[in-house]
Amino acid sequence: MTPPRCQVAAIVVLAAALPVPAAAMQHAFLVQNSGWMEPFYADPASPFKALVAAVAQAAVEPQDTVYTLAFSQSSAANESPRLLSKAQGAGEVARHLGALQVARKGAGPALADTDFQEAITKTITGPFGAAPGVLWIFTNNRNSPGNDPRTAERNRDFYRLLHLEPSITRTLAFPLSMPVQGRLYSARGLMVYALAYGQSASQALENTLAKGALSRVLTQAPARLKPLDQEAVRIVPEAVANARQLRASLGSDQRTIVLDAQSGDLRPEVVLQASLQNLFYPYAIREAEVHARLDAAGQQLPVQVTPARVQALQPGARQPVEVRLALPMAQVPSAWSAQALAAMGKQVLLPMTVEIGLAGQRLGVSPAFAEQMAALFPGDPLPEAFTPPESARVSRARVPLLLRVQYPLAPVVALLGGVLALVAGGAGAAVAASRSRRYELAVDGLQRAVVLKRFSRLSVRDPEGQVVGEVRRGWGRPRVVSTAQGHTLAFTGR
């Protein structure tokens, strides 16, 4: 028997509160095999099973734990979800899907119904053990527990779970065109959901998308159901309006704003001609107030975006804006600083972040997406269900900004020249100090020759070997330092 809806929600909340063991990320591939899925199994040209295996290969790391499950709705003789395999890595998924067929309610001909929430809840509390994981759901989007004809209403229950359940931290949907014809039914499309249960699973799902392998299997950009308070927009720089010597561009990640400047051309404020792009696929930003700030090593500086209001911005579309950035000039090293000199005439990198906030945002499903859903899933309230809850009124996006300052070689050359001059002078002084010279010295009136190096001392003795005085040579002529009583010392000649 299917648990009541309130019990389902309570189970999910309870599971999220349980301790999370330290483990590698786990994935569950929930493959619908209820009666409504009959054409995906009966059509000999159906790519359904091959798609599931390909998604698993693209999304799973070798060390991850993978559960492959078939789901419909539990009945007296039918278990849902039913575990087909547990393995490390994605290698077992295709093999265990090969024999999978449409499930039946019992021994008779009646085909099994579908219960999405049962499949999700039992996977989290069962194979996942309430630990974080990513659930991949492959479905024709017909939710019909107990053969309930009100599939639209049952789908709304499912969508409310995806939008509002806090333990589901990230939800993506990949609508696919997959026309199939069975003996009983036909279908035009397939939906692949990716649900992250727990915060670490959200990060794992984000990393999976960033790798790019999944986009080669699911070629259309995913629709984001959750979260709707992050990464709403990005700034696409086009030109610097107030300083021709500065260049603005978009980094290789297609998010980072890169500013290139010569050290002498920096200004306290940079004015960018740019555009604000909507990243909220499949949502149009009907209206929102834009505010921004620059975070530079803990220092917060103002950023002015003009116009400050976004209106009727379709997903992927851009709105021209002017962005005024106050740069942290105190953090930019001078051309004679140790950091700049160590760069040896190359670039010094100063990473910063522009935080963009949308306040009072109103989102709506784009008409193009609504038309696509109506074509793939006729009769399903998908556009209505994708409409975000009223709580999604504020969002933030963190846009990396990299200031690359090119320093000239002149200070480095000057410093190296000074060092070389000092070294040369020191070497010359050392050579000069090592040279000896003969001087004429009168000792008690008798002429004698003495040999002295620079900065050396010499004790002078009489013919009997007694010390009669001391002489010293510095930079110039030598001089008598001391003379014993009753004796005379004097340098003669040049």
Helices and strands as residue ranges (DSSP letters): H 5-17, E 26-32, G 35-37, H 38-42, H 48-59, E 65-71, E 82-88, H 93-97, H 116-125, E 133-139, G 145-147, H 151-164, E 168-181, E 186-197, H 199-211, G 214-216, E 223-226, E 233-240, E 247-250, E 257-262, G 263-265, E 269-278, E 283-296, E 299-306, E 309-313, E 318-326, G 329-331, H 338-342, E 347-365, H 367-376, H 382-386, E 395-406, H 410-434, E 436-443, E 446-453, E 456-461, E 467-473, E 479-483, E 489-492
